[in-house]
Each structure stands twice: as C-alpha cells, then as structure tokens.
Amino acid sequence: MRVLAIDTALDACAAGVFETDGGEKTLARESVAMARGHAEALMPLLARLMDVASIDFSELDRIAVTVGPGSFTGLRVGIAAARGIALATGKPAVGVSTLAALAAPHLAENEDRSVVAAIDAHHEQVYLQIFGPGGRSLAPPLLAPLGEAVHMTMHLTAASAPTGPVLLVGSGAAILAAAWPAGMKRPPIDARTAPDIFWVARLGGAADAMRALPKPLYLRRPDARPQDAARLPRR
C-alpha cells in the first residue's frame, strides 16, 4: 500500500510517502521543525515530496493524517489538506491519533513495555493516553491535570504489567516525570515533540478506513471563543 502521511499537529510540519506492505520502503520524506506557520509550509512541502518520490497524487492508495490532540490551527491545516487530496483523487483519507503515533515505535521495539504518551497542554495539564504491553490501550485519549495523570499512569501500568518497564514519551513526558511522587523512581522519558512520520504512515496503512475518519480530536475547547457581548442581535 502506498501511503502519503501528513503531520501538522504539533511542533513539526512533516510528510512522507511510504510503501507500507512487505518491505516498508520510504519513497520520500521531509520534516521541518516549527510551532507556527504550518499553513504556509505544508503545500510547498508536499509538492517537493511528490517530486522526489516521482509519483502523482493519483498513484497513492491512501492518505494518513494526524488528527490530534495538538494545535487547533495545525490540526485544521493537515486535515484539510488530507481531505482535499482524498476528494481530488478518490482515495481514502484516514485519521491517526498523535498519541498513538508517539507511542508506536516504542511499543514495536518492546512488546512487554507500557508506554504513556503525553503532550504538554499547558496550564499544568497534559493530553494523555496509556498503552499496556502489546499496544493495548489502557485508557482512551484524555486531557488531565498533572496530578491526576500521574495517579492514573501509576495505577493502570502497575495493574497491567506490575514488573514491566514503563516509558513516558512526548512533549509532556518531562513534566509528567517531574510530578512523580517524591521518593519513587521516575520512569525514563523520550521527550520528542512530534511523532515520526513513518509511524503515522504505518498506523494509517493498517487502519480501518471506514472507522478511522480524518476528524479532529481536540479533547478541549479552544482558548479563543467569541464573546457574547460582542454578538449582534439577530432579526
């Protein structure tokens, strides 16, 4: 399966074209670190990518895109691009959780490990998902205060694999580890701020296209909202 993967959810504008069947061949990939400016950067990046891969969009089998949690603006940019390409080519677009993409390489490396994917949501909160051995989700993606996130992580991973290793991954890994109870050994962390685009493609290639819809996974309302006092009365 030839998959175009797109990620603009966090601190990178990234895309890649991969063959996900058998040898898992990389045809082209590019990632540019950025916190803002995804809207201006994505389409030129995709044009370069397809040129390097020497294929047309019509030759793709599927488009995979990260759907969150992440930046409100970044998510809309990536999802809009994926939907547009899917509409123009008649190929399916699928959504991939940012948290699952962060955890995936570590789960593949060690099936006995529990992995906690955490993204810094600011204001002493994290977006969180907990995976047990074998990649089994122990809790759905959620937004939690740090203290609650630590308690949930310790409880669920201990119940799932009481003697197995636990790894924290994502931009929220360090602040989650810093909130660990005093006197207890903190788990190791991988503080990467964006998923590897290869794993977005791999998860997207394996997803059920009828269920993994490219819809944003926000988990909380935007900080900026219209003020009621500024609304004009309707006639």
C-alpha positions as a Python dict, from the first residue, in 0.01 Angstrom:
ca = {
    (1, 'M'): (0, 0, 0),
    (2, 'R'): (137, 342, -97),
    (3, 'V'): (58, 591, 179),
    (4, 'L'): (104, 966, 197),
    (5, 'A'): (136, 1063, 564),
    (6, 'I'): (87, 1419, 690),
    (7, 'D'): (155, 1561, 1035),
    (8, 'T'): (98, 1924, 1132),
    (9, 'A'): (-47, 1861, 1477),
    (10, 'L'): (245, 1963, 1696),
    (11, 'D'): (592, 2116, 1656),
    (12, 'A'): (669, 1998, 1303),
    (13, 'C'): (537, 2017, 950),
    (14, 'A'): (610, 1669, 820),
    (15, 'A'): (504, 1441, 540),
    (16, 'G'): (624, 1124, 374),
    (17, 'V'): (537, 872, 105),
    (18, 'F'): (586, 510, 207),
    (19, 'E'): (520, 161, 84),
    (20, 'T'): (373, 3, 397),
    (21, 'D'): (332, -353, 264),
    (22, 'G'): (616, -601, 296),
    (23, 'G'): (947, -415, 285),
    (24, 'E'): (806, -81, 410),
    (25, 'K'): (1000, 129, 160),
    (26, 'T'): (1046, 504, 204),
    (27, 'L'): (988, 688, -125),
    (28, 'A'): (1029, 1039, 18),
    (29, 'R'): (1002, 1216, 350),
    (30, 'E'): (1059, 1564, 491),
    (31, 'S'): (1012, 1721, 833),
    (32, 'V'): (1056, 2087, 926),
    (33, 'A'): (1052, 2185, 1293),
    (34, 'M'): (803, 2466, 1355),
    (35, 'A'): (550, 2575, 1614),
    (36, 'R'): (361, 2804, 1374),
    (37, 'G'): (334, 2855, 1001),
    (38, 'H'): (209, 2509, 902),
    (39, 'A'): (-49, 2654, 662),
    (40, 'E'): (217, 2831, 457),
    (41, 'A'): (468, 2544, 470),
    (42, 'L'): (259, 2233, 403),
    (43, 'M'): (160, 2257, 35),
    (44, 'P'): (510, 2351, -90),
    (45, 'L'): (647, 2066, 124),
    (46, 'L'): (400, 1821, -34),
    (47, 'A'): (493, 1942, -383),
    (48, 'R'): (863, 1879, -311),
    (49, 'L'): (783, 1543, -162),
    (50, 'M'): (585, 1415, -457),
    (51, 'D'): (856, 1539, -693),
    (52, 'V'): (1123, 1346, -502),
    (53, 'A'): (902, 1035, -493),
    (54, 'S'): (839, 1075, -869),
    (55, 'I'): (471, 986, -838),
    (56, 'D'): (139, 1162, -886),
    (57, 'F'): (-121, 1203, -613),
    (58, 'S'): (-347, 972, -815),
    (59, 'E'): (-94, 690, -764),
    (60, 'L'): (-143, 693, -386),
    (61, 'D'): (-356, 428, -218),
    (62, 'R'): (-431, 621, 100),
    (63, 'I'): (-369, 947, 280),
    (64, 'A'): (-300, 934, 655),
    (65, 'V'): (-308, 1244, 875),
    (66, 'T'): (-262, 1310, 1245),
    (67, 'V'): (-592, 1425, 1395),
    (68, 'G'): (-481, 1525, 1743),
    (69, 'P'): (-462, 1610, 2011),
    (70, 'G'): (-250, 1906, 1911),
    (71, 'S'): (-262, 2264, 1791),
    (72, 'F'): (-610, 2373, 1680),
    (73, 'T'): (-469, 2555, 1377),
    (74, 'G'): (-217, 2284, 1292),
    (75, 'L'): (-478, 2010, 1301),
    (76, 'R'): (-710, 2200, 1068),
    (77, 'V'): (-426, 2256, 820),
    (78, 'G'): (-327, 1890, 795),
    (79, 'I'): (-680, 1750, 795),
    (80, 'A'): (-796, 1998, 530),
    (81, 'A'): (-504, 1901, 306),
    (82, 'A'): (-567, 1528, 352),
    (83, 'R'): (-938, 1566, 280),
    (84, 'G'): (-870, 1778, -26),
    (85, 'I'): (-625, 1527, -172),
    (86, 'A'): (-865, 1243, -95),
    (87, 'L'): (-1151, 1425, -267),
    (88, 'A'): (-943, 1506, -574),
    (89, 'T'): (-802, 1154, -613),
    (90, 'G'): (-1091, 942, -492),
    (91, 'K'): (-859, 771, -244),
    (92, 'P'): (-947, 725, 126),
    (93, 'A'): (-813, 956, 396),
    (94, 'V'): (-769, 816, 747),
    (95, 'G'): (-700, 978, 1081),
    (96, 'V'): (-421, 874, 1317),
    (97, 'S'): (-404, 973, 1683),
    (98, 'T'): (-98, 1183, 1762),
    (99, 'L'): (-62, 998, 2093),
    (100, 'A'): (-71, 656, 1925),
    (101, 'A'): (189, 769, 1670),
    (102, 'L'): (420, 886, 1951),
    (103, 'A'): (388, 554, 2135),
    (104, 'A'): (402, 319, 1834),
    (105, 'P'): (779, 286, 1778),
    (106, 'H'): (840, 208, 2145),
    (107, 'L'): (562, -50, 2158),
    (108, 'A'): (701, -216, 1846),
    (109, 'E'): (1051, -221, 1996),
    (110, 'N'): (944, -390, 2321),
    (111, 'E'): (603, -559, 2340),
    (112, 'D'): (641, -616, 2716),
    (113, 'R'): (663, -246, 2793),
    (114, 'S'): (391, 1, 2890),
    (115, 'V'): (411, 336, 2711),
    (116, 'V'): (249, 657, 2827),
    (117, 'A'): (215, 919, 2552),
    (118, 'A'): (179, 1269, 2695),
    (119, 'I'): (158, 1605, 2521),
    (120, 'D'): (202, 1930, 2713),
    (121, 'A'): (-140, 2101, 2713),
    (122, 'H'): (-9, 2390, 2928),
    (123, 'H'): (-173, 2519, 3246),
    (124, 'E'): (-43, 2214, 3441),
    (125, 'Q'): (-233, 1975, 3215),
    (126, 'V'): (-139, 1704, 2965),
    (127, 'Y'): (-307, 1520, 2682),
    (128, 'L'): (-258, 1157, 2776),
    (129, 'Q'): (-301, 802, 2653),
    (130, 'I'): (-174, 490, 2829),
    (131, 'F'): (-74, 176, 2642),
    (132, 'G'): (-4, -159, 2804),
    (133, 'P'): (209, -448, 2679),
    (134, 'G'): (132, -544, 2322),
    (135, 'G'): (-1, -197, 2245),
    (136, 'R'): (-333, -249, 2424),
    (137, 'S'): (-491, 86, 2513),
    (138, 'L'): (-549, 104, 2889),
    (139, 'A'): (-724, 442, 2873),
    (140, 'P'): (-865, 648, 2586),
    (141, 'P'): (-707, 982, 2491),
    (142, 'L'): (-793, 1243, 2751),
    (143, 'L'): (-700, 1580, 2897),
    (144, 'A'): (-593, 1557, 3262),
    (145, 'P'): (-430, 1771, 3532),
    (146, 'L'): (-75, 1661, 3611),
    (147, 'G'): (-157, 1504, 3946),
    (148, 'E'): (-444, 1303, 3803),
    (149, 'A'): (-231, 1198, 3506),
    (150, 'V'): (45, 1069, 3733),
    (151, 'H'): (-201, 877, 3952),
    (152, 'M'): (-372, 721, 3651),
    (153, 'T'): (-40, 629, 3491),
    (154, 'M'): (93, 459, 3803),
    (155, 'H'): (-232, 274, 3873),
    (156, 'L'): (-303, 145, 3522),
    (157, 'T'): (52, 46, 3430),
    (158, 'A'): (101, -133, 3763),
    (159, 'A'): (-221, -327, 3716),
    (160, 'S'): (-135, -417, 3357),
    (161, 'A'): (232, -508, 3393),
    (162, 'P'): (343, -481, 3756),
    (163, 'T'): (702, -586, 3682),
    (164, 'G'): (737, -449, 3329),
    (165, 'P'): (912, -127, 3223),
    (166, 'V'): (721, 198, 3173),
    (167, 'L'): (827, 472, 2931),
    (168, 'L'): (694, 828, 2906),
    (169, 'V'): (704, 980, 2557),
    (170, 'G'): (608, 1317, 2411),
    (171, 'S'): (638, 1685, 2495),
    (172, 'G'): (457, 1621, 2824),
    (173, 'A'): (688, 1338, 2932),
    (174, 'A'): (931, 1556, 3127),
    (175, 'I'): (665, 1749, 3320),
    (176, 'L'): (483, 1424, 3396),
    (177, 'A'): (804, 1272, 3529),
    (178, 'A'): (875, 1586, 3734),
    (179, 'A'): (536, 1545, 3905),
    (180, 'W'): (620, 1188, 4012),
    (181, 'P'): (584, 1126, 4388),
    (182, 'A'): (895, 1204, 4591),
    (183, 'G'): (1098, 901, 4684),
    (184, 'M'): (972, 694, 4391),
    (185, 'K'): (1189, 615, 4090),
    (186, 'R'): (1085, 816, 3789),
    (187, 'P'): (1033, 629, 3461),
    (188, 'P'): (1259, 703, 3164),
    (189, 'I'): (1139, 957, 2909),
    (190, 'D'): (1157, 1025, 2537),
    (191, 'A'): (1079, 1395, 2511),
    (192, 'R'): (1030, 1415, 2133),
    (193, 'T'): (783, 1688, 2042),
    (194, 'A'): (633, 1531, 1727),
    (195, 'P'): (578, 1174, 1604),
    (196, 'D'): (797, 1003, 1345),
    (197, 'I'): (612, 1046, 1015),
    (198, 'F'): (689, 684, 923),
    (199, 'W'): (472, 565, 1212),
    (200, 'V'): (188, 793, 1103),
    (201, 'A'): (203, 617, 766),
    (202, 'R'): (230, 270, 918),
    (203, 'L'): (-65, 320, 1153),
    (204, 'G'): (-262, 485, 874),
    (205, 'G'): (-194, 195, 640),
    (206, 'A'): (-321, -53, 897),
    (207, 'A'): (-629, 149, 998),
    (208, 'D'): (-986, 65, 902),
    (209, 'A'): (-1071, 338, 650),
    (210, 'M'): (-1441, 316, 742),
    (211, 'R'): (-1374, 382, 1112),
    (212, 'A'): (-1057, 594, 1132),
    (213, 'L'): (-1210, 908, 989),
    (214, 'P'): (-997, 1223, 941),
    (215, 'K'): (-1183, 1421, 1209),
    (216, 'P'): (-1006, 1643, 1465),
    (217, 'L'): (-954, 1505, 1815),
    (218, 'Y'): (-943, 1827, 2015),
    (219, 'L'): (-1019, 1700, 2371),
    (220, 'R'): (-1085, 2056, 2488),
    (221, 'R'): (-1249, 2372, 2364),
    (222, 'P'): (-1032, 2643, 2202),
    (223, 'D'): (-891, 2914, 2429),
    (224, 'A'): (-1024, 3188, 2199),
    (225, 'R'): (-1404, 3199, 2178),
    (226, 'P'): (-1648, 3468, 2062),
    (227, 'Q'): (-1771, 3697, 2340),
    (228, 'D'): (-2147, 3701, 2382),
    (229, 'A'): (-2140, 4075, 2445),
    (230, 'A'): (-1987, 4134, 2102),
    (231, 'R'): (-2255, 3946, 1909),
    (232, 'L'): (-2507, 4142, 1708),
    (233, 'P'): (-2874, 4065, 1779),
    (234, 'R'): (-3049, 3853, 1520),
    (235, 'R'): (-3358, 3989, 1345),
}
